[in-house]
Amino acid sequence: MKHVYAPGCALMIYKTELAKKVLKFLNENLGDISEHLVCCRHNPNLESGTQVINTCAGCDRRYRELYNGISTKSLWEILAESNSFPFPDYKGMKMSIHDACPTRTEERVHSAIRELLKKMNIEIIEPKNTRTKAICCGDSFYGTLSVELIKEKMKKRSDEIPCDNVVVYCVSCIKAMHIGGKKPHYIIDLLFGEETGIGTFEPDAWHNELQKFIDEH
């Protein structure tokens, strides 16, 4: 089976250098894996039988559902099985998890994320609505609801999460948790011992930035 690594538009906008670090780890541990930068909203032109290793929940869903002969595996699943990744130690820090809605049906992803947090010595405090019952952070409503209503949904979801420190595995969820008043921790930042930056977070500005990248890739 051929493998490619798709960092996803959002990660490439957020921290290109982290995408490079991930690719370097994959090549050192899984063999020769090429980087795939064609956005998942465009025909990937990948040969049938290719498995896409992804870091974006949206990419995971789109490659699985839209393109025949293409399968997916999240980076989180690969790292959860790894004995060579240098996991940092967060010394029992308490954090909640916000599960990304494109992976709501994918318990393999939910379990892998939680395994990674255990490997990093993070104590997990689950919200009431989690895993397959997780509620959208609000960002998926962009384009169908007003920005004002979207921000209300972001605040409502954030208020349901017990810890101020919230682990997310979607860049758009970083923005939503920040707007909702929480301190988001992007899982790749946690894995590489980096602080999570907020960057552009106003919904119109963020989605314009995403769309520009999508159109170019």
N, C-alpha and C positions, 0 to 999 in steps of 0.2 A: 504493500500500500504506500502510495506517495503521500507525503505530508508537506503542507505549507503553513506558515505562520502569518495570520492576519491580525495585526495590532488593532485595527479599526480606526475610523476617522477621529473619534473623540480623543483617544489616547495620543494619536499623532499630533493633534492640536495641543493637548494638555502638556505632555512631556515626551518629546520625541526620543530623548536620551534613555528613558525607561524602556521604551519599545526596543531600542538597540540592545539594552542589557538583557532583556528577555530573549531576544533572538540569539545572542551570544551564548546564554546558558543552554538553550535548546540545541544549538549546534554542537556544543561541547559534550552534551549528554545523550542526545538522541540521534546524532548523525547529521548529515547534510540536509538542512531544512531551509528553503528559500522564503524570502519575505514576500507577502502578497498584499499589494497596496491598492488594488482595484476595490472601490467601495462596494459593499455587499448589495447595494441598491442597483448596481449595474451587473450585466452578465459577467461572471468571473472568468469565463473562458478557461476553466480548469478541466483536465481530462477526467473522465468517469473513474470513480474509485479513489479520488483524492479525499483525504481527510484534512479539514481546516482546523488548525489549532488557533483558538481565538481568546481574546481578553474582553470582548464586548458582548454583553447579553443579547443585544439586538442582532449582531452578526451571527451569533450562535443560532438564533431562531431563523433568520432569513436564509442562511446557507442550508440549513436542514430542510426548510419548507419550500423554498422557491426553485432549487436547482437539482435536477435529477442526477443521481450518481455521486452526489457530494455528501459526505458525512462530517460531523463536527466533534471536537473534543475541546473542552475549555482548558486553558492553562492551569486553572485551579485543580482540576482532576490530575493533571500530570504532576504538579508540585506536591499534591497530597500524597502521592505514591513515591515521592523522591526521598532517597537517603543521602543525597549529595548536596542539596540546596542548603546554604548557610542561614538557617532561620534565626532571626534576631529574637531576643528574650525581652518581653514587655512586663515581666515580673508580676504577673497576676492582675494587670490592669483590667478594670471592668469596662466592657463595651457591649452595646446592643448591635444587632445586625438588621439592616434593611435589605430584603431580598429584591432583586430587580425583576420587574414584572414580565419581561420577555422569557425568563426562565422559570415562570411560575409552575409549569408542569414538570420541570427537570430536577427531580430529587437528587440526581447524581451531582448536580452543581451545588445545591444546598448543602449536601453532606460534605463535599470537598472544601467549601469555604469554611465550614465549622472545624474540619480537621486541620486546616491551615492555621486557624486561630489557636487551636489547642497546641500545635507545634510551636507557636510563638508565645506560649504561656499567657494568653489573653482569656480572662474569664468572661464567658458569654452570658448576657442577661437578655433572654428572648422577649420581644414584644408579644402581645396577645395574638396579633395577626402576623403570622410568619410562615416561612417556607411556601407550601402550596396555597396558603390562605393569605399571603402577603398582599397588602394594599398598595396600589401605585403611589409613587412619590408625588405625582401630580404632573410631571413633565410630559407624559404620554398624551395629555389632553391638549398639548399645544397645537394650535391650528383649528381646534373645534370649540374651544372655550375662550373667553376673554382672558387677558393676562391677569386681571384682578381676581377672577375666579380660580385660575390656576394657582396663584399664590395662596389663596385661601385653602385649597386642597393640600398644598405643600405644608402649610402651617398645621392643618388638621392631622396629616400623617405624622409629622414630626412630633406633635403633642402626644401621640399614642406610644411613642418609643420611650422606654423607661430611662435609659442612660443619656446623658448629654453627649457622650462620645459614641458615634455611630459608624460602624463599618459598612461601606458600600462597595459594590463592584461594578459600578456604572458611572461614567464621568458626569452624565446629566444628573444623577442622584446626588453627586457632590453639591451641585448648584441648588437642588431642591432642599436638601437638608440644611444648607446654609441659610437659605431664605426662610426656612421654617424655624430657625433659631438654634439648631444643633451644631455640634462640631464634627464634621464628616472626616472619616479616615478611609481613603481609597486603599483597597487591599494591596495594590502593587506598591504604593508608598510604604505601607506597613512592611511588606516583604523585603524591601530594599532599604529600610531604615530612614525613610525620608518623610518630611512634613507634607501634608496635603495642602496644596494651594487652591484657592477658590477661583481665581482668574475671572473671566467674563461670566457673570451669573444672571443678569437680567434676561428673562426668557427671550425677548425679541433679539437682543444683541447676540446671545449664545446661539440661537437657532440660525441666525444669519451667518455666523461664523462657521457653523457646521455645514450649512447648505453650500457655502462657497467652496469648502474643502471637498464635499461630495461631488459638486459639479466639475471640479478639477481632476478628480480621480475616478 
